Amino acid sequence: MESDTLPDHVKNLVSEEMYHGIEVSSLAVMIAEELGESKSFCDDLSVAGVLHDIGKMKINQYIFSEEDTLVIERMKYVRQHSLYSYEILNKAGYSKNILEAVFYHHENYNGTGYPDGLKGEEIPWMARILRTCDVFAALTSDRSYRKAFDLDSAVQIMIDEFADYDMDVFLSFQRILHNGKFKGIYSLRNNISGLQMEQLALFEKVI
């Protein structure tokens, strides 16, 4: 579907998902660099971060809704977005590392996540980094059903649920928030890399 034929609320939601991907991508790379990962690892993680929710474009009859919230019976279907993301990126020829990071980015370290209920180091390393960043970016951004949490409130919510996260990642995330490098979630939108920009074109191809 051409972007200029989409309803305004659909365009807005596509933009939100793209910006969310940039936020997750940029924060994830900060964490990976802080943990000493290689440039090639960080490049793959950057790509995975931008595209981790692209499967939501395949369930637009649900997420492109003007209703305030998703009803309970929709949730099982919406949870399939990680599989759809995997399928889209696999078809486009992305690497195994990127595919696994995207597919498992909703897995929790304590085994309570989805799609497979993986636990601890069963979860791919990139996916563990994305999980922390995805939750933080979601909490600190406006949603149709709530306003964004401020940074301190978002971090406290995550601390209360610390068992969901790889502790090495979570501690690195907290160091980044407090070392002055992190300037706020929306600042990440203003410094988009060429690699990130290249990935955004894929969104319109799957609407």
C-alpha positions in Angstrom: 0.0 0.0 0.0 1.4 3.4 -0.9 2.0 5.6 2.1 0.0 8.5 0.7 -3.1 6.4 0.5 -3.0 5.4 4.2 -5.4 7.0 6.7 -3.8 9.6 9.0 -4.0 7.4 12.1 -2.3 4.6 10.2 0.5 7.0 9.1 0.9 8.1 12.7 1.2 4.6 14.0 3.7 3.6 11.3 5.8 6.7 12.3 5.6 5.7 15.9 6.8 2.2 15.2 9.7 3.6 13.1 10.7 6.1 15.8 10.4 3.4 18.5 12.7 1.2 16.4 15.3 4.0 16.2 15.1 4.6 20.0 15.5 0.9 20.8 18.3 0.5 18.2 20.3 3.5 19.5 20.0 2.6 23.1 20.9 -1.0 22.4 24.1 0.0 20.6 25.0 2.2 23.6 24.7 -0.8 25.9 26.6 -3.1 23.5 29.4 -0.6 23.2 29.5 -0.1 27.0 29.8 -3.9 27.3 32.7 -4.0 24.9 31.0 -5.7 21.9 32.5 -5.5 18.4 31.5 -3.1 15.7 30.0 -5.9 13.6 27.9 -7.0 16.6 26.8 -3.5 17.2 25.9 -3.0 13.5 23.7 -6.2 13.5 22.1 -5.1 16.8 21.4 -1.6 15.3 19.6 -3.2 12.4 17.7 -5.6 14.7 16.6 -2.7 16.9 15.2 -0.7 14.1 13.2 -3.6 12.6 12.3 -5.7 15.7 8.6 -4.7 15.5 8.2 -4.6 11.8 5.8 -7.6 12.0 3.2 -5.3 13.5 2.7 -4.0 10.0 1.2 -7.4 9.1 -1.5 -7.1 11.8 -2.6 -3.6 10.9 -6.3 -4.5 11.2 -5.6 -4.7 15.0 -2.8 -2.2 15.8 -4.0 0.4 13.2 -7.1 0.9 15.3 -8.4 4.2 16.6 -9.6 2.4 19.8 -7.8 3.2 23.0 -6.7 -0.3 23.8 -6.6 -3.8 22.4 -9.2 -6.2 23.8 -8.0 -9.3 25.5 -9.0 -11.7 22.6 -6.7 -9.8 20.3 -3.6 -10.2 22.4 -2.7 -13.7 21.3 -2.8 -12.6 17.7 -0.8 -9.4 18.4 1.9 -11.5 20.1 2.6 -13.1 16.7 4.3 -9.9 15.6 7.7 -11.3 16.5 7.1 -14.3 14.2 5.9 -12.0 11.4 9.0 -9.8 11.9 11.2 -12.9 11.6 9.4 -14.0 8.4 9.7 -10.6 6.8 13.4 -10.2 7.6 14.2 -13.8 6.7 12.6 -13.3 3.3 14.6 -10.1 2.9 17.9 -12.0 3.5 18.9 -10.7 7.0 21.5 -12.6 9.0 20.8 -15.3 11.5 21.9 -13.1 14.4 19.5 -10.4 13.4 16.6 -12.9 12.9 17.1 -14.5 16.3 17.3 -11.2 18.1 14.1 -10.0 16.5 12.2 -13.3 17.0 13.1 -13.6 20.7 13.0 -9.9 21.8 10.0 -10.6 24.0 11.6 -13.4 26.0 12.2 -12.6 29.7 15.3 -13.8 31.5 13.1 -15.6 34.1 11.3 -17.6 31.4 8.0 -15.8 31.5 8.2 -14.2 28.0 7.2 -15.3 24.6 7.1 -16.9 22.0 9.0 -19.9 23.4 9.4 -19.2 27.1 13.2 -19.3 26.9 15.1 -18.7 30.1 18.5 -17.2 31.0 21.2 -17.9 28.5 18.9 -19.8 26.3 17.8 -16.4 25.0 20.2 -15.1 22.3 22.5 -12.3 23.6 21.2 -9.7 21.2 17.6 -10.4 22.2 18.5 -9.9 25.8 19.8 -6.5 25.0 16.8 -5.6 22.9 14.4 -6.7 25.7 15.7 -4.1 28.1 15.7 -1.3 25.6 12.3 -2.2 24.2 10.6 -2.0 27.6 12.3 1.3 28.5 11.5 2.9 25.1 7.9 1.8 25.4 7.5 3.1 29.0 9.0 6.5 28.2 6.9 7.1 25.1 3.3 8.3 24.9 0.8 5.6 24.0 -2.9 6.0 23.0 -4.0 4.7 26.4 -1.4 6.6 28.6 1.1 9.3 28.8 4.8 8.5 28.9 6.4 7.7 32.3 9.3 10.0 33.3 12.7 8.4 33.4 12.8 7.8 37.1 9.3 6.2 37.1 10.2 4.0 34.1 13.4 2.8 35.8 11.6 2.0 39.0 9.0 -0.1 37.1 11.8 -2.0 35.5 13.6 -2.5 38.8 10.4 -3.9 40.3 10.5 -6.4 37.4 14.2 -6.9 37.4 13.9 -10.7 37.0 12.7 -10.1 33.4 16.2 -8.8 32.4 19.7 -10.1 32.0 21.5 -8.4 34.9 24.6 -7.6 32.9 22.5 -5.8 30.4 20.3 -4.1 33.0 23.3 -2.8 35.0 24.9 -1.5 31.8 21.6 0.2 30.9 21.6 2.0 34.3 25.2 3.1 34.0 24.3 4.7 30.6 21.4 6.5 32.1 23.5 8.0 34.8 26.8 8.7 33.0 25.6 11.7 31.0 25.7 10.0 27.6 21.9 9.5 27.5 20.1 12.7 26.8 16.5 11.4 26.9 14.5 9.0 24.7 13.4 11.5 22.2 17.0 12.8 21.6 17.7 9.4 20.0 15.5 10.3 17.1 17.7 13.2 16.2 20.9 11.3 15.5 19.9 8.6 13.0 22.8 6.7 11.5 23.0 5.9 7.8 22.7 2.2 8.7 19.5 2.8 10.6 18.1 5.0 7.8 18.6 2.3 5.3 16.3 -0.1 7.3 13.4 2.3 7.5 12.5 1.8 3.8 11.4 -1.7 4.6 8.5 -0.5 6.7 6.5 0.9 3.8 7.2 -2.2 1.7 5.2 -4.4 4.1 2.2 -2.1 4.9 
